[in-house]
């Protein structure tokens, strides 16, 4: 599957009236803040080397599976509490932001992120007025199917911007064409 590259004029001239956009590593690049928060949380709870062999781009909950369930939860809760301290390590995707802001389209945030963390990112980057609606679906595997149903939108009325190929592949199963799917890279 090949995804579309962002060509601002092409998008602005497209017939699609609704833009669905992911948050983490799409509209805001968050890996540095996420990883710093996880490292700090693990270190404060006595696990300074927990992620020393970590070779992925982003630390996730799946990287905690070597620990007991209760310790996993402690690290997750601690990470959530201290995440705001690392907001200065997040970077707004200025090109995508400008495109969305100037599009004269309805822009919907569709995110698997924790709502509190997402809202702190939105506040930090002054994005309050960008979204017509924010949809948080942290435990829903196909967030775009959920969003289309919740917003009562047809697949042929949207463009989707996301950094996750799996999410875009799932969106394609809903009848979206690859020309409606934009894979975002940092």
C-alpha atoms as one frame of an Amber mdcrd trajectory, in Angstrom:
protein
   0.000   0.000   0.000   1.380   3.402  -0.982   0.302   6.506   0.879  -0.011
  10.026  -0.389   2.634  12.663   0.164   1.496  15.988   1.497   1.104  18.479
  -1.310  -0.594  21.445   0.285  -2.232  22.836  -2.842  -3.537  19.412  -3.869
  -5.102  18.935  -0.443  -6.577  22.421  -0.333  -8.115  21.849  -3.772  -9.483
  18.412  -2.860 -13.233  17.848  -2.510 -12.855  16.322   0.960 -14.574  18.463
   3.603 -13.388  16.679   6.740  -9.857  16.105   7.972  -9.200  13.455  10.615
  -5.824  13.898  12.265  -3.861  11.885  14.802  -1.960  13.667  17.558   1.185
  11.788  18.641   3.939  11.952  16.026   1.514  13.323  13.463   0.431  16.803
  14.526   2.886  16.939  17.417   6.136  14.992  17.531   6.127  13.525  21.038
   8.704  10.724  21.132  11.360  12.688  23.037   8.923  13.785  25.760   7.316
  10.352  25.994  10.648   8.577  26.320  12.009  11.105  28.828   8.883  10.717
  30.981   9.122   6.920  30.914  12.852   6.995  31.741  12.293   9.418  34.606
   9.379   7.387  35.989  11.307   4.112  35.823  14.398   5.687  37.389  12.409
   7.216  40.264  10.902   3.817  41.042  14.278   2.059  41.150  14.624   0.831
  37.564  17.328   3.085  36.066  18.345   0.499  33.448  14.876  -0.735  32.481
  15.067   0.721  28.987  18.844   0.432  28.480  18.422  -2.189  25.745  15.508
  -0.327  24.188  16.151   0.100  20.481  12.766   1.279  19.296  11.913   4.830
  18.404   9.233   5.133  21.107   8.942   3.544  24.548   5.474   2.081  25.101
   3.602   0.114  27.737   4.590  -3.041  25.878   8.189  -2.369  26.962   7.175
  -2.875  30.602   6.085  -6.506  30.298   9.192  -7.828  32.092   7.840  -6.239
  35.290   4.991  -7.283  37.552   1.554  -5.886  36.725   1.592  -3.667  39.808
   5.020  -2.228  38.937   3.911  -1.621  35.353   0.955   0.365  36.674   3.184
   2.370  39.043   5.488   3.366  36.198   2.553   4.246  33.926   0.887   6.365
  36.616   4.172   8.096  37.465   4.838   8.753  33.766   1.385  10.295  33.361
   1.908  12.517  36.412   5.269  13.871  35.254   4.654  14.032  31.498   3.786
  17.762  31.641   7.371  18.418  32.786   8.590  17.269  29.384   6.180  19.179
  27.132   9.042  21.444  26.089  10.522  18.409  24.314   7.521  18.132  21.991
   7.580  19.726  18.544   4.593  20.989  16.606   4.446  19.733  13.011   4.252
  23.269  11.633   3.641  22.256   8.017   0.666  20.071   8.936  -0.626  22.650
  11.416  -0.564  25.406   8.790  -2.274  23.143   6.277  -5.060  22.276   8.717
  -5.431  25.853   9.925  -5.670  27.264   6.392  -7.816  24.474   4.953 -11.272
  25.889   5.682 -12.281  22.304   6.480 -13.647  20.655   9.587 -10.676  19.223
  11.476 -11.257  16.397  13.938  -8.661  15.045  16.323  -8.822  11.241  16.453
  -6.368   9.832  18.956  -5.583   6.735  20.961  -3.761   9.000  23.433  -4.730
   9.461  27.045  -7.161  12.392  27.050  -5.425  14.323  29.850  -2.021  14.010
  28.188  -3.474  14.943  24.806  -5.203  18.003  26.242  -1.955  19.135  27.893
  -0.250  18.911  24.480  -3.085  20.838  22.825  -2.887  23.544  25.495   0.914
  23.751  25.370   0.893  24.233  21.588  -2.165  26.555  21.610  -4.282  24.328
  19.381  -7.622  24.908  21.156  -9.369  26.415  18.145  -8.077  23.979  15.531
 -10.496  21.124  16.168 -14.216  20.988  15.585 -14.242  17.964  17.886 -11.719
  15.788  19.716 -12.250  12.034  19.818 -10.208   9.989  22.267 -10.337   6.239
  21.873  -7.378   4.746  23.783  -8.715   1.195  23.884 -10.327   1.040  20.448
  -8.263  -0.820  17.825  -9.741   0.871  14.720 -10.005   4.481  15.801 -11.049
   5.759  12.371 -13.974   3.352  12.091 -15.063   4.530  15.546 -14.647   8.199
  14.566 -16.548   7.894  11.278 -19.478   6.282  13.091 -19.430   8.743  15.963
 -19.217  11.755  13.648 -21.681  10.275  11.159 -19.223  10.809   8.295 -18.889
   8.798   5.106 -15.465   7.451   4.128 -15.595   9.391   0.852 -15.792  12.717
   2.746 -12.511  12.561   4.677  -8.750  12.808   4.485  -6.764  11.116   7.232
  -3.346  12.138   8.556  -1.508   9.620  10.755   2.028   8.391  11.462   0.956
   4.770  11.989   0.770   2.558   8.888  -1.451   0.052  10.698  -4.017   2.754
  11.492  -4.012   3.821   7.831  -4.351   0.217   6.667  -7.350  -0.189   8.963
  -8.829   3.022   7.566  -8.397   1.664   4.038 -10.596  -1.322   4.961 -13.441
   1.177   5.473 -13.468   2.114   1.808 -11.005   4.992   1.812  -8.680   5.282
  -1.171  -4.940   5.582  -0.629  -5.175   9.136  -2.007  -7.177   9.957   1.158
  -4.518   8.595   3.521  -1.472  10.641   4.455   1.410   8.957   6.259   3.243
  11.540   8.353   6.937  11.220   9.152   9.055  13.404  11.407
